[in-house]
Amino acid sequence: MNDIALITGTSSGMGLHAAVELARHGLHVVATMRDTGKAGALREAAAVAGVELDVRALDVVDHEAAARLVAEVEAELGGIRVLVNNAGQGSVATAEQLTMAQIQAQLDVNYLAPVNLAKLVLPGMRERGTGRILTVTSVGGAVGQPFADAYCGAKFAVEGFMQSLAVVAERFGVGVSVIEPAAVASAFVENAVRPEGGGPYGALLDAYIARTAGAFANAQTAESAGSAIAAAALADEYRFRWQSSEGATRFVGVSLADTDGGAVLDFTRPWIAAG
Ligand SMILES: NC(=O)c1ccc[n+]([C@@H]2O[C@H](COP(=O)([O-])OP(=O)(O)OC[C@H]3O[C@@H](n4cnc5c(N)ncnc54)[C@H](OP(=O)(O)O)[C@@H]3O)[C@@H](O)[C@H]2O)c1
């Protein structure tokens, strides 16, 4: 039965809740995390919701492990209907405070991993003429923010890749989308990479951290963001760009006139009209 969802980064936060929500909608959910020893909270939430999850290990930056996992799932269970690229990590530092290795690590998890997984599920989805690839980006995928240089750069990159892929994939029945949360209460802030001390940037960094704390005081819950992710992944209506809350839509509206992504796709679709 072709009703399988594969989701990454489900040990905590919105990925955990999105996995449960997808299962509540009747999908067989392959809920992946890099350390399955951290599956306790997910299993508890699934038990409360009365659903079963198929928990498997995946460190998304290991491209060969991702290839093995997708092949294993397709052989055992059949075609993947929905891929949710949720795993991600933040970085709080301005350019000078970042090493190239830290910038590369942001690209690895926030850009190259979703790209790799999209490439892995596409052949099956294309052959079956159906499928959804949804990547959790961020309002930081549309609005560059101070002390988020590497993170926003990687989220902009993945949005550019997915937006470019979208009109080609849709010709084969595959919907490629992004969902942009604003501040969500999760382990994201504590998991973000931070510089040691601010140096000449100390006062600016302090101001930024104080402003961010204010934004997170009114954060969307991870449950609510997880529901928005599941709803976007399963929506009958296809859109390229979703936000997980009205606040997130207002946020990206600062930078984008095209908050649902329709105008860009209408613009680029005719470019592949022949054939
Ligand atoms: N929270 C926010 O304010 C916010 C706003 C906009 C966008 N986002 C995006 O939302 C997504 C989910 O974040 P969250 O807020 O739910 O934060 P979170 O609670 O920190 O969850 C992030 C998840 O990604 C996983 N992850 C990190 N690196 C991984 C890797 N190499 N392989 C597999 N899994 C990995 C983490 O697993 P471990 O437990 O193993 O670390 C965790 O399960 C991310 O893409 C993030 O960039 C978050």
The ligand as a MOL file (V3000), in Angstrom:
LIG
                    3D

  0  0  0     0  0            999 V3000
M  V30 BEGIN CTAB
M  V30 COUNTS 48 52 0 0 0
M  V30 BEGIN ATOM
M  V30 1 N 12.2100 26.0590 16.7530 0
M  V30 2 C 12.2080 27.0950 15.9260 0
M  V30 3 O 12.0400 28.2480 16.3550 0
M  V30 4 C 12.3500 26.8890 14.4460 0
M  V30 5 C 11.9460 27.9440 13.6040 0
M  V30 6 C 12.0420 27.7650 12.2320 0
M  V30 7 C 12.4800 26.5750 11.7130 0
M  V30 8 N 12.8590 25.5610 12.5430 0 CHG=1
M  V30 9 C 13.2690 24.2970 11.9220 0
M  V30 10 O 12.3840 23.2960 12.3520 0
M  V30 11 C 13.0200 22.0170 12.2680 0
M  V30 12 C 12.7940 21.2570 13.5600 0
M  V30 13 O 13.3840 21.9560 14.6270 0
M  V30 14 P 12.7480 22.0220 16.0930 0
M  V30 15 O 12.3850 23.4120 16.3570 0
M  V30 16 O 11.7330 20.9780 16.2680 0 CHG=-1
M  V30 17 O 14.0680 21.7720 16.9800 0
M  V30 18 P 14.6220 20.4990 17.7680 0
M  V30 19 O 13.6890 20.1460 18.8650 0
M  V30 20 O 16.0430 20.8370 18.0900 0
M  V30 21 O 14.5520 19.3440 16.6920 0
M  V30 22 C 15.5100 19.2020 15.6900 0
M  V30 23 C 15.5650 17.7540 15.3320 0
M  V30 24 O 16.5350 17.5940 14.2880 0
M  V30 25 C 17.3690 16.5220 14.6660 0
M  V30 26 N 18.6640 16.5360 14.0310 0
M  V30 27 C 19.6600 17.4560 14.1080 0
M  V30 28 N 20.7160 17.0490 13.3940 0
M  V30 29 C 20.3850 15.8360 12.8650 0
M  V30 30 C 21.0530 14.9070 12.0460 0
M  V30 31 N 22.2960 15.1270 11.5990 0
M  V30 32 N 20.4120 13.7700 11.6850 0
M  V30 33 C 19.1570 13.5280 12.1190 0
M  V30 34 N 18.4790 14.3640 12.9150 0
M  V30 35 C 19.0950 15.5060 13.2780 0
M  V30 36 C 17.4700 16.5930 16.1770 0
M  V30 37 O 17.9120 15.3410 16.6720 0
M  V30 38 P 18.8820 15.1330 17.9220 0
M  V30 39 O 17.9440 14.9450 19.0750 0
M  V30 40 O 19.6370 13.9100 17.5620 0
M  V30 41 O 19.7300 16.3690 18.0400 0
M  V30 42 C 16.0000 16.8820 16.4990 0
M  V30 43 O 15.2340 15.7040 16.4790 0
M  V30 44 C 14.4810 22.3050 11.9470 0
M  V30 45 O 14.7070 22.0900 10.5640 0
M  V30 46 C 14.6380 23.7770 12.3000 0
M  V30 47 O 15.6580 24.3850 11.5520 0
M  V30 48 C 12.8080 25.6970 13.9000 0
M  V30 END ATOM
M  V30 BEGIN BOND
M  V30 1 1 1 2
M  V30 2 2 2 3
M  V30 3 1 2 4
M  V30 4 1 4 5
M  V30 5 2 4 48
M  V30 6 2 5 6
M  V30 7 1 6 7
M  V30 8 2 7 8
M  V30 9 1 8 9
M  V30 10 1 8 48
M  V30 11 1 9 10
M  V30 12 1 9 46
M  V30 13 1 10 11
M  V30 14 1 11 12
M  V30 15 1 11 44
M  V30 16 1 12 13
M  V30 17 1 13 14
M  V30 18 2 14 15
M  V30 19 1 14 16
M  V30 20 1 14 17
M  V30 21 1 17 18
M  V30 22 2 18 19
M  V30 23 1 18 20
M  V30 24 1 18 21
M  V30 25 1 21 22
M  V30 26 1 22 23
M  V30 27 1 23 24
M  V30 28 1 23 42
M  V30 29 1 24 25
M  V30 30 1 25 26
M  V30 31 1 25 36
M  V30 32 1 26 27
M  V30 33 1 26 35
M  V30 34 2 27 28
M  V30 35 1 28 29
M  V30 36 1 29 30
M  V30 37 2 29 35
M  V30 38 1 30 31
M  V30 39 2 30 32
M  V30 40 1 32 33
M  V30 41 2 33 34
M  V30 42 1 34 35
M  V30 43 1 36 37
M  V30 44 1 36 42
M  V30 45 1 37 38
M  V30 46 2 38 39
M  V30 47 1 38 40
M  V30 48 1 38 41
M  V30 49 1 42 43
M  V30 50 1 44 45
M  V30 51 1 44 46
M  V30 52 1 46 47
M  V30 END BOND
M  V30 END CTAB
M  END
